[in-house]
């Protein structure tokens, strides 16, 4: 009699226990600290595929946010993503969200993918 409701509750708990994505973590950090990191990543990567050796990649995007602004760019001095000079849009999001999620409480982090306070 109580088997079906218990089973359904257990199943619901399993599906609800998924870990948050790097994108969700970055978005939450930016919202909680009013940093412009998440929006800067959205703008920078949202442009589409770009050449990682271009001035756009090294210049990056600045977003003032509501509190602490963020400068998001690709540091070509630190690393080179691969043999191709093209940075696909999906990879851009993937790497920047990971750097933001693993960065400090405002989402600032440094690797090849940089997000700095301004």
LUMPA-727865 format. One record per atom (N, C-alpha, C): x, z, y. Coordinates in steps of 0.1 Angstrom, whole numbers, padded with zeros to 4 digits, always signed. Atoms other than C-alpha are relative to their C-alpha. Last residue first. Layout:
BEGIN
XZY/...
//
This chain:
BEGIN
-0005+0005-0013/+0378-0129+0457/-0004+0009+0011/+0008-0004-0012/+0376-0115+0422/+0006-0006+0013/-0006-0011-0008/+0392-0136+0395/-0009+0004+0011/+0011-0004-0010/+0378-0157+0367/+0006+0012+0007/-0002-0012-0009/+0405-0175+0347/-0013+0002+0008/+0012+0001-0008/+0404-0197+0316/-0001+0012+0009/-0001+0013-0006/+0438-0202+0301/-0012-0002+0010/-0007+0007+0011/+0437-0165+0297/+0002-0013+0006/-0010+0010-0002/+0425-0141+0324/+0005-0005-0014/-0009+0000+0011/+0394-0120+0328/+0011-0011+0002/-0013+0006-0004/+0369-0110+0353/+0009+0001-0011/-0001+0012+0006/+0334-0103+0339/+0013-0008+0003/+0006+0010-0009/+0325-0076+0363/+0002-0014-0006/+0015-0002-0001/+0330-0049+0337/-0006-0010+0009/+0004-0013-0005/+0364-0063+0327/-0015+0001+0003/-0007-0005-0012/+0370-0093+0306/-0005+0013+0004/-0011-0009+0004/+0359-0099+0270/+0008+0005+0012/+0005-0011+0009/+0325-0113+0280/+0011+0010-0004/+0008-0009-0008/+0340-0133+0309/-0005+0012-0008/-0009-0007-0009/+0368-0148+0288/-0008+0010+0009/-0008-0009+0008/+0343-0157+0261/+0009+0008+0009/+0009-0011+0004/+0318-0172+0286/+0008+0010-0008/+0002-0009-0012/+0347-0192+0301/-0010+0011-0003/-0012-0007-0004/+0357-0206+0267/-0001+0010+0012/-0004-0009+0011/+0323-0216+0254/+0012+0009+0004/+0009-0011+0001/+0311-0230+0287/+0005+0010-0010/-0001-0007-0013/+0341-0252+0291/-0008+0013+0000/-0012-0008+0002/+0339-0262+0254/+0003+0009+0013/+0004-0011+0009/+0303-0274+0260/+0012+0009-0003/+0009-0010-0006/+0313-0294+0291/-0003+0012-0009/+0014+0002+0002/+0341-0312+0273/-0008+0011+0006/+0006-0013+0003/+0375-0308+0289/-0015-0002-0001/+0014-0002-0003/+0392-0342+0287/-0004+0014-0004/+0001-0005-0014/+0430-0344+0289/-0014+0003+0004/+0009+0008-0009/+0432-0348+0251/+0000+0007+0014/-0006+0013-0003/+0462-0333+0234/-0008-0008+0009/-0001+0009+0011/+0449-0298+0235/+0007-0012+0004/+0010-0002+0011/+0438-0269+0257/+0002-0009-0012/+0006+0013+0000/+0470-0268+0278/-0009+0000-0012/+0002+0007+0013/+0482-0234+0287/-0006-0014+0002/+0000-0010+0011/+0493-0210+0314/-0001-0007-0014/-0014-0006+0002/+0503-0235+0340/+0001+0009-0012/-0008+0010+0008/+0470-0255+0336/+0015+0005-0002/-0015-0001-0003/+0451-0225+0347/+0008-0009-0009/-0007+0002+0012/+0414-0236+0347/+0015+0001+0003/-0008+0012+0001/+0393-0222+0374/+0008+0000-0013/-0001+0005+0014/+0367-0196+0383/+0008-0013+0000/-0007+0013+0000/+0369-0177+0416/+0003-0004-0014/-0008+0003+0011/+0344-0148+0418/+0006-0014+0002/+0000+0014+0003/+0327-0129+0446/+0009-0003-0012/-0013+0005+0001/+0320-0092+0446/+0000-0015-0004/-0009-0012-0003/+0287-0081+0460/+0014-0006-0001/+0007-0010-0009/+0258-0105+0461/+0009+0011+0004/+0008-0010+0007/+0278-0134+0445/-0008+0008+0011/-0001-0013-0007/+0304-0152+0466/-0008+0011-0007/+0014-0004-0002/+0309-0181+0441/+0000+0014+0006/+0001-0014-0006/+0342-0199+0442/-0015+0002+0002/+0012-0002-0008/+0347-0230+0420/+0000+0015+0004/+0011-0008+0005/+0379-0244+0405/-0012+0001+0009/+0007-0005-0012/+0409-0257+0423/-0011+0009-0004/-0009-0010-0005/+0429-0262+0391/-0005+0007+0013/-0002-0010+0010/+0401-0280+0373/+0009+0011+0005/+0012-0007+0002/+0390-0300+0403/+0002+0012-0009/+0000-0010-0011/+0426-0310+0411/-0013+0009-0001/+0005+0004-0013/+0426-0327+0377/+0001+0011+0010/-0011+0000-0009/+0448-0317+0347/-0004-0004+0015/-0005-0013-0002/+0418-0305+0327/+0013+0000+0009/-0014+0001+0005/+0401-0339+0331/+0006+0014+0004/-0010+0003-0010/+0364-0333+0334/+0014+0000-0006/-0014+0002+0005/+0333-0333+0312/+0009-0003+0012/-0001+0009+0012/+0301-0321+0330/+0015-0001-0004/-0004+0013-0005/+0296-0305+0364/+0001-0011-0011/+0012+0008-0001/+0279-0276+0348/+0002-0014+0005/+0002+0007+0012/+0312-0261+0338/-0012-0010+0000/-0013+0007+0004/+0322-0251+0373/-0002-0008-0013/-0003+0011-0009/+0286-0243+0385/+0013-0008-0005/+0011+0009+0001/+0276-0222+0355/+0003-0013+0009/-0002+0007+0013/+0310-0205+0354/-0011-0011-0001/-0012+0008-0002/+0306-0196+0391/+0003-0008-0012/+0004+0012-0008/+0271-0184+0385/+0011-0009+0003/+0009+0008+0009/+0283-0160+0357/-0004-0013+0008/-0007+0006+0011/+0312-0147+0378/-0009-0010-0008/+0004+0014+0001/+0294-0141+0411/+0006-0007-0012/-0011+0009-0002/+0296-0103+0408/-0005-0015-0001/+0003+0009-0011/+0265-0082+0414/+0012-0009+0003/-0010-0003-0010/+0279-0055+0391/-0002-0009+0012/-0002-0014-0002/+0249-0053+0367/+0010+0003+0011/+0012-0005-0006/+0239-0090+0371/+0002+0015+0004/+0002+0005-0014/+0274-0103+0365/-0012+0006+0007/-0010-0005-0008/+0279-0081+0335/-0001-0004+0014/+0004-0014-0002/+0245-0091+0321/+0011+0007+0009/+0012+0000-0009/+0252-0128+0325/-0003+0014+0004/-0005+0004-0013/+0286-0124+0308/-0011+0001+0011/-0008-0011-0005/+0271-0105+0279/+0006-0003+0014/+0008-0011-0004/+0244-0131+0275/+0008+0012+0006/+0007+0004-0012/+0269-0160+0276/-0009+0012+0005/-0010-0002-0011/+0292-0142+0251/-0007-0004+0013/-0010+0011-0001/+0262-0140+0227/+0009+0003+0012/+0002+0008-0012/+0245-0106+0220/+0011-0011+0001/-0009-0004-0012/+0248-0093+0185/-0003-0010+0011/-0011+0010-0003/+0218-0100+0163/+0008+0005+0011/-0013-0006-0001/+0199-0068+0154/+0011-0010+0002/-0002-0004-0014/+0164-0082+0161/+0014+0006+0002/+0000+0011-0009/+0163-0102+0129/+0003+0004+0015/-0012+0009+0004/+0173-0073+0107/+0001-0012+0010/-0012-0007-0004/+0148-0049+0124/+0013-0009-0002/-0001+0001-0015/+0120-0074+0120/+0012+0007+0005/-0003+0014-0003/+0127-0076+0083/+0002-0002+0015/-0014+0002+0004/+0127-0039+0079/+0005-0013+0003/-0008-0007-0010/+0094-0036+0098/+0015-0002-0003/+0001+0007-0013/+0079-0063+0076/+0008+0007+0011/-0008+0012+0002/+0091-0046+0044/+0000-0008+0013/-0014-0004-0001/+0077-0013+0056/+0009-0012-0002/-0003-0004-0013/+0043-0029+0064/+0015+0004+0001/+0000+0012-0009/+0043-0047+0030/+0003+0004+0015/-0012+0009+0003/+0053-0017+0009/+0000-0011+0010/-0008+0000-0011/+0028+0008+0024/+0012-0009-0001/+0008+0000-0012/+0000+0000+0000/+0009+0000+0013/
//
